[in-house]
Amino acid sequence: MSFEDLLKDLQGQKTIQEDPNHVSLDKLFNESFMSKHSSFKSFDEFLEKGNFQVKTQEDINNIHDELFDRHVVRETDFASWKSMLDKANVEYSSES
């Protein structure tokens, strides 16, 4: 299973038609976004660099905000995970 498929599965979004208002992380954090705001080409590479083992929804929920924020600050041009997520949503919305 690819990381993209895993993310869709974790988010309950096997196809876009199931929930057109929900955007998957792989679309929010596409190659263009990640390259512009970090030294990574993919969100998967970003997670791997932080040694975040994401295989289930529980894994995502178990990442401590403070730990993830520190990784975001260290590896991107954002001050927090929330600011990174917010910017990704804004950029994705303006492209749609």
C-alpha positions in Angstrom: 0.0 0.0 0.0 1.4 3.4 -1.0 1.6 6.2 1.5 -1.0 8.1 -0.5 -3.4 5.1 -0.3 -2.7 4.8 3.4 -3.5 8.5 4.0 -6.7 8.2 2.0 -7.6 5.0 4.0 -6.8 6.7 7.3 -8.9 9.7 6.4 -11.8 7.4 5.3 -11.5 8.9 1.8 -11.0 6.0 -0.7 -12.4 8.3 -3.4 -13.0 12.0 -3.6 -16.6 11.4 -4.4 -17.2 9.9 -0.9 -16.5 13.3 0.8 -15.8 16.2 -1.6 -15.3 18.6 1.2 -12.4 16.6 2.8 -9.0 17.1 1.3 -6.4 14.4 1.9 -3.0 15.3 3.4 -1.2 14.2 0.2 -3.1 16.8 -1.8 -2.6 19.5 0.8 1.1 18.8 1.2 1.8 18.2 -2.4 5.3 18.3 -3.9 5.0 22.0 -4.8 4.0 23.0 -1.2 6.6 20.8 0.4 9.4 22.0 -1.9 8.5 25.7 -1.3 8.3 25.5 2.5 10.8 22.8 3.3 13.7 20.8 2.0 11.4 17.8 1.3 9.6 16.8 -1.9 6.9 14.9 0.0 5.0 14.8 3.2 6.1 11.2 3.5 9.8 12.3 3.5 9.0 15.0 6.1 7.5 12.4 8.4 10.3 9.9 7.9 12.9 12.6 8.7 11.1 13.1 12.1 11.1 9.3 12.7 7.3 9.4 12.8 6.0 5.9 12.2 2.5 6.5 10.6 0.7 3.3 9.7 -2.7 3.8 11.4 -5.1 6.6 12.4 -4.0 5.9 15.9 -0.4 6.6 15.0 -1.4 10.0 13.7 -3.5 10.7 16.8 -0.6 9.7 19.1 1.9 12.2 17.7 2.3 14.7 20.5 1.6 18.3 19.3 4.7 19.7 21.0 6.9 17.1 19.3 5.4 17.6 15.9 5.6 21.4 16.3 9.3 21.1 17.0 9.8 19.0 13.9 7.8 21.5 11.8 9.9 24.5 13.2 13.1 22.6 12.6 12.3 21.4 9.1 10.0 24.0 7.5 9.5 27.7 7.5 6.5 27.5 9.8 6.2 28.2 13.5 3.8 25.3 14.2 1.9 22.4 12.8 -1.3 24.4 12.9 0.3 27.3 10.8 1.6 24.7 8.3 -1.8 23.1 8.0 -3.6 26.4 7.7 -1.3 27.6 5.0 -1.7 24.4 3.1 -5.4 24.8 3.2 -5.2 28.4 2.0 -2.9 27.4 -0.9 -5.0 24.4 -1.8 -8.2 26.5 -1.8 -6.7 29.2 -4.0 -5.6 26.6 -6.5 -9.0 24.9 -6.7 
